[in-house]
Amino acid sequence: MLNFTNPNREAKLSYGSSDYLILAAGSYVLCAVTGKRIPLEELKYWNDDLQEAYADAAASLKRLRETGS
């Protein structure tokens, strides 16, 4: 389990092709499509080109269709 100073704080991440770097501690990120909170331990979908996180595969596919990236 990850240890964060504030469990109700949004984390700031830098997304890479296969992992991410935590820039500012927090316990969640927001889905770029739905606005839903995604606990970091559940984060599985993101786009490193757009630097966005997605709640699930459907949200990721929706953004792919919108942007082509």
N, CA, C and O of each residue as an XYZ file, in Angstrom:
276
protein
N       0.835     -1.181      0.000
C       0.000      0.000      0.000
C       0.880      1.245      0.000
O       1.870      1.328      0.728
N       0.502      2.196     -0.822
C       1.250      3.439     -0.905
C       0.916      4.327      0.290
O      -0.212      4.309      0.782
N       1.874      5.086      0.750
C       1.676      5.965      1.895
C       1.631      7.406      1.411
O       2.598      7.902      0.832
N       0.508      8.079      1.648
C       0.340      9.462      1.221
C       0.053     10.333      2.427
O      -0.517      9.873      3.417
N       0.448     11.588      2.339
C       0.232     12.497      3.453
C      -1.218     12.928      3.561
O      -1.683     13.193      4.669
N      -1.945     13.009      2.472
C      -3.341     13.421      2.512
C      -4.165     12.534      1.588
O      -4.059     12.656      0.368
N      -4.981     11.648      2.140
C      -5.735     10.714      1.314
C      -6.817     11.381      0.464
O      -7.334     10.751     -0.458
N      -7.168     12.616      0.740
C      -8.207     13.316     -0.017
C      -7.630     14.325     -0.995
O      -8.322     15.250     -1.420
N      -6.383     14.151     -1.347
C      -5.706     15.091     -2.234
C      -5.480     14.453     -3.606
O      -5.131     13.277     -3.707
N      -5.685     15.248     -4.656
C      -5.423     14.764     -6.004
C      -3.917     14.708     -6.245
O      -3.205     15.677     -5.981
N      -3.446     13.595     -6.737
C      -2.032     13.432     -7.078
C      -1.767     14.094     -8.431
O      -2.664     14.184     -9.269
N      -0.559     14.545     -8.634
C      -0.108     15.058     -9.928
C       0.903     14.064    -10.464
O       1.898     13.763     -9.803
N       0.649     13.552    -11.662
C       1.494     12.510    -12.232
C       2.065     12.939    -13.576
O       1.501     13.780    -14.276
N       3.190     12.342    -13.913
C       3.744     12.421    -15.255
C       3.617     11.016    -15.823
O       4.209     10.072    -15.301
N       2.835     10.881    -16.904
C       2.532      9.572    -17.462
C       3.568      9.179    -18.498
O       3.864      9.947    -19.413
N       4.118      7.981    -18.352
C       5.028      7.405    -19.325
C       4.321      6.317    -20.103
O       3.139      6.057    -19.875
N       5.027      5.681    -21.016
C       4.392      4.657    -21.846
C       3.996      3.404    -21.070
O       3.037      2.728    -21.443
N       4.718      3.084    -19.999
C       4.375      1.877    -19.245
C       4.243      2.097    -17.746
O       3.882      1.174    -17.017
N       4.528      3.300    -17.278
C       4.366      3.617    -15.860
C       4.215      5.122    -15.705
O       4.200      5.862    -16.689
N       4.104      5.558    -14.477
C       3.962      6.990    -14.222
C       4.863      7.401    -13.066
O       5.277      6.578    -12.250
N       5.151      8.684    -13.020
C       5.968      9.278    -11.969
C       5.088     10.202    -11.148
O       4.371     11.035    -11.704
N       5.135     10.063     -9.831
C       4.343     10.927     -8.957
C       5.098     12.231     -8.754
O       6.202     12.240     -8.209
N       4.493     13.342     -9.199
C       5.091     14.665     -9.058
C       4.632     15.358     -7.776
O       5.391     16.104     -7.158
N       3.392     15.106     -7.386
C       2.835     15.653     -6.145
C       1.981     14.564     -5.509
O       1.101     13.999     -6.159
N       2.240     14.272     -4.244
C       1.563     13.180     -3.546
C       0.067     13.409     -3.443
O      -0.404     14.539     -3.314
N      -0.650     12.335     -3.502
C      -2.091     12.321     -3.360
C      -2.560     10.888     -3.459
O      -1.755      9.980     -3.668
N      -3.838     10.679     -3.313
C      -4.352      9.313     -3.326
C      -5.145      8.984     -4.579
O      -5.513      7.828     -4.785
N      -5.417      9.977     -5.421
C      -6.225      9.732     -6.612
C      -5.860     10.708     -7.723
O      -5.190     11.715     -7.495
N      -6.319     10.386     -8.934
C      -6.286     11.304    -10.073
C      -7.699     11.352    -10.635
O      -8.528     10.504    -10.303
N      -7.979     12.321    -11.469
C      -9.296     12.443    -12.073
C      -9.275     11.913    -13.499
O      -8.324     12.140    -14.248
N     -10.330     11.210    -13.858
C     -10.487     10.732    -15.230
C     -10.721     11.938    -16.135
O     -11.578     12.773    -15.846
N      -9.968     12.032    -17.226
C     -10.071     13.153    -18.150
C     -11.388     13.147    -18.930
O     -11.788     14.177    -19.474
N     -12.057     12.010    -18.989
C     -13.300     11.901    -19.745
C     -14.513     12.028    -18.839
O     -15.447     12.765    -19.155
N     -14.511     11.323    -17.724
C     -15.697     11.269    -16.858
C     -15.618     12.179    -15.635
O     -16.644     12.506    -15.038
N     -14.418     12.586    -15.264
C     -14.238     13.374    -14.049
C     -14.241     12.533    -12.785
O     -14.123     13.070    -11.684
N     -14.373     11.228    -12.928
C     -14.412     10.305    -11.782
C     -13.049     10.233    -11.087
O     -12.009     10.272    -11.744
N     -13.064     10.129     -9.764
C     -11.830      9.914     -9.002
C     -11.331      8.491     -9.221
O     -12.101      7.535     -9.136
N     -10.033      8.358     -9.505
C      -9.419      7.048     -9.699
C      -8.344      6.883     -8.625
O      -7.320      7.566     -8.680
N      -8.549      5.998     -7.653
C      -7.491      5.749     -6.666
C      -6.222      5.287     -7.386
O      -6.307      4.494     -8.324
N      -5.066      5.761     -6.972
C      -3.827      5.411     -7.657
C      -3.613      3.910     -7.744
O      -3.083      3.419     -8.741
N      -4.015      3.175     -6.718
C      -3.817      1.729     -6.755
C      -4.722      1.046     -7.785
O      -4.532     -0.133     -8.083
N      -5.706      1.773     -8.332
C      -6.594      1.223     -9.348
C      -6.327      1.800    -10.740
O      -6.993      1.413    -11.700
N      -5.381      2.704    -10.863
C      -5.092      3.358    -12.142
C      -4.449      2.373    -13.114
O      -3.367      1.846    -12.856
N      -5.130      2.132    -14.236
C      -4.639      1.188    -15.242
C      -4.583      1.788    -16.639
O      -3.884      1.263    -17.506
N      -5.303      2.872    -16.871
C      -5.424      3.432    -18.202
C      -5.005      4.894    -18.213
O      -5.483      5.694    -17.410
N      -4.104      5.236    -19.135
C      -3.708      6.624    -19.330
C      -3.109      6.786    -20.711
O      -2.797      5.807    -21.389
N      -2.954      8.036    -21.117
C      -2.354      8.352    -22.405
C      -1.135      9.221    -22.131
O      -1.263     10.336    -21.627
N       0.041      8.712    -22.462
C       1.255      9.467    -22.167
C       1.423     10.666    -23.095
O       2.045     11.652    -22.699
N       0.892     10.617    -24.312
C       0.975     11.772    -25.213
C       0.104     12.920    -24.718
O       0.523     14.077    -24.734
N      -1.103     12.597    -24.281
C      -2.030     13.626    -23.793
C      -1.853     13.930    -22.312
O      -2.389     14.919    -21.811
N      -1.092     13.072    -21.598
C      -0.896     13.216    -20.148
C      -2.239     13.237    -19.418
O      -2.518     14.124    -18.611
N      -3.068     12.221    -19.731
C      -4.388     12.088    -19.135
C      -4.584     10.685    -18.574
O      -4.032      9.709    -19.081
N      -5.383     10.611    -17.514
C      -5.770      9.333    -16.910
C      -7.222      9.041    -17.276
O      -8.017      9.949    -17.518
N      -7.550      7.737    -17.309
C      -8.910      7.307    -17.639
C      -9.394      6.279    -16.618
O      -8.629      5.438    -16.147
N     -10.669      6.368    -16.292
C     -11.251      5.485    -15.277
C     -11.328      4.034    -15.737
O     -11.231      3.116    -14.923
N     -11.502      3.827    -17.034
C     -11.641      2.471    -17.545
C     -11.341      2.450    -19.036
O     -11.055      3.482    -19.642
N     -11.413      1.251    -19.621
C     -11.099      1.094    -21.038
C     -12.084      1.862    -21.918
O     -11.693      2.398    -22.956
N     -13.340      1.922    -21.524
C     -14.341      2.640    -22.318
C     -14.011      4.132    -22.404
O     -14.141      4.738    -23.467
N     -13.586      4.719    -21.293
C     -13.211      6.139    -21.290
C     -11.967      6.358    -22.149
O     -11.875      7.352    -22.869
N     -11.027      5.444    -22.075
C      -9.813      5.539    -22.884
C     -10.152      5.463    -24.376
O      -9.624      6.235    -25.176
N     -11.024      4.541    -24.743
C     -11.434      4.394    -26.139
C     -12.193      5.628    -26.625
O     -12.004      6.071    -27.758
N     -13.043      6.176    -25.773
C     -13.786      7.389    -26.135
C     -12.822      8.515    -26.470
O     -12.999      9.199    -27.478
N     -11.800      8.719    -25.638
C     -10.823      9.788    -25.884
C     -10.007      9.495    -27.145
O      -9.709     10.412    -27.911
N      -9.647      8.247    -27.365
C      -8.920      7.862    -28.574
C      -9.723      8.219    -29.816
O      -9.176      8.754    -30.781
N     -11.002      7.928    -29.794
C     -11.855      8.250    -30.945
C     -11.984      9.752    -31.136
O     -12.069     10.223    -32.270
N     -12.001     10.512    -30.047
C     -12.114     11.966    -30.125
C     -10.860     12.626    -30.670
O     -10.933     13.566    -31.461
N      -9.700     12.123    -30.237
C      -8.441     12.807    -30.535
C      -7.584     12.112    -31.579
O      -6.745     12.746    -32.220
N      -7.788     10.827    -31.751
C      -6.932     10.059    -32.654
C      -5.566      9.741    -32.079
O      -4.704      9.220    -32.786
N      -5.348     10.058    -30.762
C      -4.066      9.690    -30.134
C      -4.275      8.891    -28.891
O      -3.307      8.500    -28.238
